[in-house]
Amino acid sequence: MTSSVSGYGSVLILLSGLLAAGPAAAESAKLTVQLWGSTWQSALEEISKRFEEKTGIKVEPVTQSSSGEGLVKLQAMKDDPTVDVWFTTSSVAARAATDEALFAKIPKAGLPNVEALHENAHTDDWVAAYYYPMGIIYRADEVKTPITGWEDLWKPEFEGKLAVPSIGIYQGSMLLVASELNGGSIDNVDPGFEALEKLRPNVSVYYGSDAQARQVVAQGEASVLVGQPSHAKRLRDEGIDVKMISPKPAPMLFDVMMIVKSGNEENAAKFIDFVSTPEMQELISLKTGMAPVNPAAKPSPELVDSLPKPGDGVSFDDAKLNANIAAWTERFNRDIAR
């Protein structure tokens, strides 16, 4: 009898300890997010800590070097996914969403902050974490005459000075800009390839990752970078004086969040809604230099001058991008980046 009472008391003590520790300790709730390492370090790590403080759900990152590589990782674990939320680009998301066995729809009706986002910042398949333009970033200490438009990049004074994204990153943006400038379009990129051929003498590096893009500018291999606002933000943080403009046509891109069918969809949706709050959107903008997609959030003050003027931004059809990007990449690698 004494032994029974003692055991009962031990159970009470154990339960009391779990309750005191809160729901996180009792349930060991966890969420795994797959994203780019720079995005995690710059903003999502802090956001995730705040999410855990509010909900008791711990967020753990899994890094990817690119959206394409990230999708391959997820497809390899399709039978038993260990990732709950995936960060990717809107064009890759459009391709990935056709796999209904791997990705869940966004339950917008239960996500008030998602519902408050700009209309084009969420679909049935993804929710934008932020948006950004592709523009021109240049070192003010090396480029004495300010760059005012895309056409300037073809000037002979920039021979060997440019860092330009390859086709496989940023959804072929440089090809599409070159096409638009020379009478072409997403449906006719021949003028764009011809323009990129003429640009080759000015290109020092065709980069394939954000880290490489910043590195070549910081190390002096290039003084002009075709890139996005977070590049300018990180370079300024390193003490490098850069300026950014987003002239017409400025491609407007989204990085987005998708829910993986891992059995943890409810917590994944909670996290996505938390990232969509005005407070977290402002934190993302301040920490990364990206633009918020919640209209109640203010962009970072240093970002304002980098955004396109009204009417200068341009968006491209994701379906057409996905249908053509492989052929464009092959042609670019063969004819331009040789």
C-alpha positions, 0 to 999 in steps of 0.5 A: 500500500505504501508502495502504491501511494509512493508511485502515485505521488511520483506520477503527480510530480512528473505531471506537475513538472510537464505542466510547469514547463509548458506545452512545448515540453509536453508535446515537443512540437517541432517544425522543419523549414527548408530554405536558403542559408542566407535567408535563415541567418538574416531574418528567419532565425529570429522570426522562428525564435519569436514563433517558438516563444508564442506557440511553443513550436521549435523551428529547425532549418534545412538548407538548400543552395537553390530552389531547384536543388531544394525540390529534388531533395523534397522529391527524394523524400516523397514517401516520408517527408521530413520537411514541413515548410519549403521556401522557393521561388514562385516559378519553381513553386508553380512547377512543384504544385502539380505534385499533389501527393507532396504539397498541400493547399494553403488553408487561407480561410483560417489564416487571417494574416495571409488573407490580408496580403496583397492579392498577387502575393498568395495563391492556393499553393503558396504564400509569398514571404517577400518580393524584390525587383531585379536591378543594377547594383554598383560600387560608388567608389569605382563607378564614377558616373551613376548608372541610370538604365539597363542600356548602360551595361553595354557601354565599353567602360564596363568591359570586364566589370559586370557580375550577371546571373546565369539563366538558372538563377532568378528565373532567367531575368537578365535574358528577359530584360535583354529581350524586352530592351531589344524588341523581344519578349518571353515568347521571342528571346532571340533578341535577348540572346543576341544582346547577351552575346554583345554583352559578353566582353563586359561580363567578369562572372556569370554567377549561380548563387547569392554568395558568389554574387556578393563575393565577386563584388566584395573582392573587386572582381566586379564593380557592377552586379545585376541582382536584388536588394538583399545583395545591396543590403549585405554588401553595405553591411560589409562596409562597401558603398553601393547604390542600387536602381531598378530601371524599367523593365524591372523583373518583380519576383517573389520568394514563397512558402509552401506546405509539405504533406508531412503530417504537420500541416497545421503547424506549417500553416501557423508558421506561414501565417506568423511570417505574414504578420505586419511585424514579421514582414517589417523585420524581414524587410529590415534584416534582408532588404526585401520588400514586404507583401503585407500592405500594413508593413513598411519597407526598410528605409534604405530599400525605398530608393531601390524599388522601381518607380510606378509602372517600371516593374514587370512580371513574367508568366510562370507557366511560360518560364517553366516551359522554356527555362531548360531550353534557355539554360542549355542555349545560354551555356552553349552560346553565352557562358562558354 
